Every structure is written in C-alpha cells, then in structure tokens.
Amino acid sequence: MPIQSRSILPVRIPSLALVAFVGITFLITWGLIGVYIVFPDTAVAWFGEISGSHPFFFLATWSPGIAAFVIVFFYSGGSGIRAFLSRLLLWRCPAGWVTFILIGLPLVFVAGSLLKGGPILAPLPPEGIGLVVAVLFMMLFLGPIEEFGWRGVAQPLLQRHMAPIWAGLLIGATWGLWHLPAFFLASTVFADWNFLPFFVGNVVLAVLVTPIFNQARGSLLWPMLFHWQLINPFWPDAQPWDTWILVAVAVIVVWWNRDTLFSREHAVTEVIPAREGSAPRSPA
C-alpha cells in the first residue's frame, strides 16, 4: 500500500488558550511591577531603581508577546512559530489606513499639543536629535512587541465568538487595566499621567486598530507600526487632548466601517495562518 502523506494543516489554537494568554500576561507584568509597589525599598536594594530602561520594565512591557509565543509554541511547536511570524509579512493594507498610520496619528498628537498650548514637536534633549532617533528605534522593540499578543493571539480568538467591535473594546479595556501598576511608579512617565484618559485612550486605540487588523488580513506589521507611532518620541505630549481627538476619530471610523465591525463574516479568527504567508481567515 502507498504511504499516505502526513497532513500539513496547521494546528488550530483553541479559544480556551485566551485564558492562559491573559494569565501569563498579567502574571509577568503585575508580578514584576507589583514587587516595586508593595516592597519598594527591598526591590530597589535587590534589583535597582526601575525606569524605562530597566530590564524588568522591558519584560513587563513584552509580557503579551511572551505569552503569545509560549501559547503558539505549546500548541504547534517551532513550525507554528514560523507560520505565526509570517503574519509580519502581510504588508497589503488599504491606502487610507496606511495614510492614517503614517500621517493621521502624528497630526492627532500635534493638534492635541497645540490645544494645550504645547509645541508642534517634542523638544529636543541637550544631547540633540541623535538621541531621539536612537530612542525611536529602541521603541520599535518595546511597545510594538505587545502586538504579538493583543492582535496576534487575543484578537483572532475573541473574533471567533463576537463581532470585531466588541473584541476591540474588550481588548482595549484589558490593555488599559494591564497598564495600571505602572501608574504607581514615580520613576516612569506614567506617573505624570491621569489613568482615566489613558484607559479611555487604550479602548479607543484598540477599536481603531481593529478594522486595520482585519482589512490587512490579520497582519501584525500594520498594528505594530500603529503602536510605534503612539510612542514615537518626536511627537509632543498631547494628553489628554489626543485622547478626546481619537475618540471623535473612532466614532467616525466605527460608523464608516459599521458593516464589518458589527459582523464576524470577514473577521480574522486564526492565530496561525493556513500556510506560511497566507491570510489567517476563518473558513468561508
């Protein structure tokens, strides 16, 4: 008898994995930051003062990405990781969304800063523009890594069971709550911000990136660039006005995309694409 070829269909990450994703994400971040909140003197004596450049801060920020890779590897091994990473190569995206990410988001920060009497761009440090450029590229390996988790794992799994708009709102609320411990650290930028506008901003941003994610066929590239723009050191501090501007933008976006945001018909629901470089869509 001829030997039958083995199936090369990808392992489907079960929806229940979302529980593990949230658990790992919060355990790492709240655990590391919590030590500095509950035992500040001991934590500083043992590990040093925490700041935006401290290794613990990086680990806390990367926790959604770490959780995503743990889950993908657990269910599908190295081949699943490679297929998962192929979603970084899904570069096709509607021109309107590309324009919004590259131009629209910076204009939001500029407008918000001007409304509060601030500058058009963030003031340069004494070290000059070179330091800002270095920070810009460092940021590429900080916040955007979160998207492996939020859009890489959480969004597809949630969209199996609810319309994209509700998945975006739920992820945004979770994302905002996940940041909460950082607001109790005096040595980070969060200490100077108000949590409520920040929380609202997280929810709004998660809603805004949802149609980008789905129209780019589950791409991780564009959500990462979206996230990178949010922490671009060239943009001025525009809180809380940037949040309220984004709320207005989100209302327009939701209305304009209401047919797809309130339906699961074209939502991306797979963490691992059917084949490397393909779109991780649900069956027609």
TISE-974015 format. One line per 3 residues: number of its first residue (from 1); their letters; for each residue x negated, y negated, z negated of C-alpha. Coordinates in Angstrom, 3 decimals, m for minus. Example, Ala and Ser with C-alpha at 12.3 -4.5 7.8 and 13.67 -1.06 7.14 Angstrom:
1) as) m12.300:4.500:m7.800  m13.670:1.060:m7.140
END
This chain:
1) mpi) 0.000:0.000:0.000  m1.279:m3.511:0.747  m2.347:m5.540:m2.226
4) qsr) 0.097:m8.357:m2.847  m1.398:m11.815:m3.209  m1.046:m13.468:m6.575
7) sil) 1.334:m16.381:m6.853  m0.348:m19.761:m6.752  2.677:m21.624:m8.030
10) pvr) 1.723:m23.973:m10.867  2.645:m23.285:m14.461  5.602:m25.436:m15.425
13) ips) 5.009:m27.340:m18.654  8.096:m26.668:m20.820  10.151:m29.570:m22.090
16) lal) 9.500:m28.438:m25.661  5.870:m29.495:m25.169  7.089:m33.063:m25.668
19) vaf) 7.350:m32.351:m29.404  3.698:m31.288:m29.511  2.703:m34.325:m27.457
22) vgi) 4.333:m36.763:m29.862  2.998:m34.886:m32.884  m0.625:m34.845:m31.687
25) tfl) m0.457:m38.474:m30.553  0.830:m39.810:m33.866  m1.321:m37.482:m35.967
28) itw) m4.549:m38.770:m34.415  m3.690:m42.468:m34.358  m1.771:m42.800:m37.614
31) gli) m4.214:m40.456:m39.341  m7.344:m42.387:m38.346  m5.872:m45.854:m38.852
34) gvy) m3.973:m44.744:m41.947  m7.209:m43.959:m43.753  m8.248:m47.598:m43.357
37) ivf) m4.842:m48.808:m44.571  m4.450:m46.512:m47.581  m8.120:m46.244:m48.609
40) pdt) m9.744:m49.360:m47.107  m12.813:m49.540:m49.349  m13.606:m45.845:m49.034
43) ava) m13.048:m45.849:m45.267  m15.342:m48.836:m44.762  m18.016:m47.322:m47.016
46) wfg) m17.933:m43.989:m45.164  m17.232:m44.985:m41.577  m17.922:m48.716:m41.348
49) eis) m15.617:m51.648:m40.663  m13.131:m50.773:m37.946  m12.868:m53.059:m34.939
52) gsh) m12.025:m52.923:m31.258  m15.421:m51.337:m30.552  m15.368:m48.747:m33.357
55) pff) m15.294:m45.080:m32.207  m12.201:m44.460:m34.349  m10.399:m47.288:m32.541
58) fla) m11.180:m45.626:m29.208  m9.973:m42.242:m30.470  m6.800:m43.802:m31.845
61) tws) m6.171:m45.509:m28.506  m6.913:m42.392:m26.493  m4.632:m40.132:m28.541
64) pgi) m1.787:m39.994:m25.952  m4.340:m38.987:m23.311  m5.973:m36.464:m25.628
67) aaf) m2.575:m34.960:m26.416  m1.749:m34.759:m22.708  m4.918:m32.865:m21.814
70) viv) m4.510:m30.496:m24.778  m0.987:m29.630:m23.657  m1.841:m29.229:m19.968
73) ffy) m4.854:m27.056:m20.762  m2.894:m24.939:m23.252  m0.209:m24.081:m20.710
76) sgg) m2.177:m23.998:m17.454  m5.924:m23.939:m18.146  m8.602:m25.583:m16.035
79) sgi) m6.685:m25.257:m12.771  m3.779:m27.104:m14.336  m6.102:m29.896:m15.466
82) raf) m7.391:m30.285:m11.904  m3.872:m30.406:m10.497  m2.833:m32.850:m13.213
85) lsr) m5.753:m35.143:m12.350  m4.768:m35.027:m8.678  m1.943:m37.386:m9.606
88) lll) m4.632:m40.086:m9.813  m4.957:m39.753:m6.036  m1.317:m40.564:m5.311
91) wrc) m2.013:m44.076:m4.074  1.028:m44.746:m1.901  3.302:m47.265:m3.572
94) pag) 5.842:m49.783:m2.216  4.155:m53.086:m1.361  6.478:m55.013:m3.655
97) wvt) 5.280:m53.109:m6.692  1.635:m53.469:m5.682  2.161:m57.230:m5.421
100) fil) 3.861:m57.304:m8.808  0.980:m55.449:m10.468  m1.803:m57.435:m8.821
103) igl) m0.210:m60.899:m8.762  3.079:m60.917:m10.649  1.740:m59.740:m14.011
106) plv) m1.114:m62.305:m14.093  1.407:m65.051:m13.288  3.518:m63.941:m16.271
109) fva) 0.572:m64.445:m18.609  m0.335:m67.798:m17.048  3.262:m69.040:m17.287
112) gsl) 3.605:m67.830:m20.873  0.379:m69.543:m21.871  1.406:m72.820:m20.245
115) lkg) 4.755:m72.718:m22.026  2.978:m72.566:m25.385  0.527:m75.295:m24.370
118) gpi) m2.348:m72.921:m23.677  m4.865:m72.636:m20.818  m4.395:m71.058:m17.392
121) lap) m7.146:m68.530:m18.093  m8.646:m67.257:m21.324  m11.547:m69.459:m22.493
124) lpp) m14.962:m68.034:m21.657  m17.118:m66.932:m24.617  m20.526:m68.549:m25.236
127) egi) m22.159:m65.561:m23.527  m20.476:m66.531:m20.258  m18.424:m64.730:m17.619
130) glv) m20.704:m61.693:m17.594  m19.423:m60.593:m20.992  m15.803:m60.950:m19.870
133) vav) m16.470:m58.818:m16.785  m18.120:m56.188:m18.988  m15.099:m56.183:m21.309
136) lfm) m12.802:m55.942:m18.295  m14.440:m52.718:m17.160  m14.558:m51.392:m20.713
139) mlf) m10.795:m51.951:m20.901  m10.387:m49.704:m17.864  m11.442:m46.808:m20.095
142) lgp) m9.353:m47.889:m23.070  m5.630:m48.654:m22.683  m5.128:m47.053:m19.247
145) iee) m6.183:m43.673:m20.699  m2.901:m43.740:m22.639  m1.058:m43.310:m19.344
148) fgw) m2.194:m39.695:m19.078  0.201:m39.177:m21.961  3.046:m41.666:m21.611
151) rgv) 3.544:m41.378:m17.853  1.560:m38.190:m17.315  3.482:m35.974:m19.714
154) aqp) 6.263:m37.774:m21.594  7.986:m39.455:m18.642  8.385:m36.347:m16.439
157) llq) 9.528:m34.175:m19.338  12.115:m36.695:m20.514  13.405:m37.273:m16.984
160) rhm) 14.419:m33.628:m16.798  17.130:m34.408:m19.336  18.009:m38.092:m18.937
163) api) 18.067:m40.859:m16.358  14.795:m42.765:m15.888  16.125:m45.903:m17.591
166) wag) 16.773:m44.004:m20.839  13.438:m42.196:m20.596  11.681:m45.546:m20.181
169) lli) 13.497:m47.076:m23.142  12.707:m44.088:m25.365  9.028:m44.036:m24.374
172) gat) 8.801:m47.796:m24.886  10.225:m47.554:m28.401  7.872:m44.669:m29.216
175) wgl) 4.951:m46.567:m27.712  5.736:m49.637:m29.795  6.124:m47.669:m33.028
178) whl) 2.864:m45.829:m32.314  1.039:m49.194:m32.406  2.445:m50.165:m35.804
181) paf) m0.556:m49.196:m38.023  m2.863:m51.483:m36.014  m0.877:m54.496:m37.253
184) fla) m2.119:m53.782:m40.778  m5.784:m54.016:m39.762  m7.199:m57.503:m40.258
187) stv) m10.206:m56.709:m38.053  m8.200:m56.167:m34.837  m6.359:m58.539:m32.522
190) fad) m3.011:m57.055:m33.563  m3.305:m58.686:m36.999  m2.654:m62.090:m35.419
193) wnf) 0.460:m60.978:m33.558  4.089:m60.607:m34.587  5.238:m56.983:m34.378
196) lpf) 8.830:m57.607:m33.243  7.988:m59.402:m29.950  5.231:m56.853:m29.390
199) fvg) 7.679:m53.971:m29.930  10.217:m55.540:m27.579  7.404:m56.074:m25.089
202) nvv) 6.449:m52.396:m25.212  10.018:m51.347:m24.490  10.295:m53.830:m21.621
205) lav) 6.958:m52.771:m20.118  7.916:m49.098:m20.273  11.138:m49.905:m18.409
208) lvt) 9.255:m51.958:m15.803  6.704:m49.241:m15.085  9.401:m46.546:m14.737
211) pif) 10.521:m47.393:m11.178  6.872:m47.885:m10.186  6.081:m44.408:m11.514
214) nqa) 8.972:m42.730:m9.712  8.647:m44.610:m6.416  4.916:m43.789:m6.375
217) rgs) 5.902:m40.068:m6.666  4.527:m39.586:m10.168  1.264:m41.376:m9.524
220) llw) m0.964:m42.038:m12.524  m3.056:m44.548:m10.588  m0.493:m47.356:m10.497
223) pml) 0.697:m47.071:m14.116  m2.974:m47.207:m15.146  m3.591:m50.343:m13.083
226) fhw) m0.381:m51.796:m14.535  m1.701:m51.105:m18.038  m5.121:m52.511:m17.164
229) qli) m3.550:m55.792:m16.159  m1.847:m56.025:m19.543  m5.206:m56.035:m21.344
232) npf) m7.219:m57.957:m18.764  m9.456:m60.305:m20.806  m9.237:m63.019:m18.132
235) wpd) m5.526:m63.564:m18.824  m4.718:m66.001:m21.628  m2.892:m65.137:m24.842
238) aqp) 0.719:m65.846:m23.943  2.595:m64.266:m26.843  5.476:m64.423:m27.414
241) wdt) 6.422:m66.211:m24.189  5.060:m63.450:m21.947  7.441:m61.026:m23.663
244) wil) 10.507:m63.165:m23.007  9.500:m63.747:m19.378  9.072:m59.995:m18.929
247) vav) 12.497:m59.419:m20.470  14.006:m61.625:m17.763  11.981:m59.826:m15.079
250) avi) 13.087:m56.445:m16.442  16.763:m57.428:m16.263  16.327:m58.263:m12.568
253) vvw) 14.339:m55.072:m11.911  16.930:m52.867:m13.621  19.775:m54.456:m11.671
256) wnr) 17.852:m54.214:m8.373  16.954:m50.542:m8.967  20.158:m49.529:m10.740
259) dtl) 20.942:m46.742:m8.252  17.720:m44.857:m9.039  17.166:m45.899:m12.654
262) fsr) 20.533:m44.562:m13.777  20.294:m41.308:m11.832  17.968:m38.311:m12.167
265) eha) 18.310:m37.451:m8.480  14.919:m38.827:m7.393  13.146:m38.770:m10.739
268) vte) 9.733:m37.134:m11.097  10.101:m34.228:m13.506  6.908:m32.190:m13.201
271) vip) 3.688:m32.736:m15.132  1.652:m30.542:m12.775  2.187:m31.026:m9.017
274) are) 3.339:m28.104:m6.900  m0.045:m28.187:m5.202  m3.072:m30.397:m5.549
277) gsa) m2.357:m33.874:m4.200  1.378:m33.290:m3.761  4.180:m35.112:m5.450
280) prs) 5.369:m33.578:m8.743  9.076:m33.740:m7.918  11.940:m31.641:m9.096
283) pa) 13.492:m29.200:m6.603  15.933:m30.773:m4.171
END
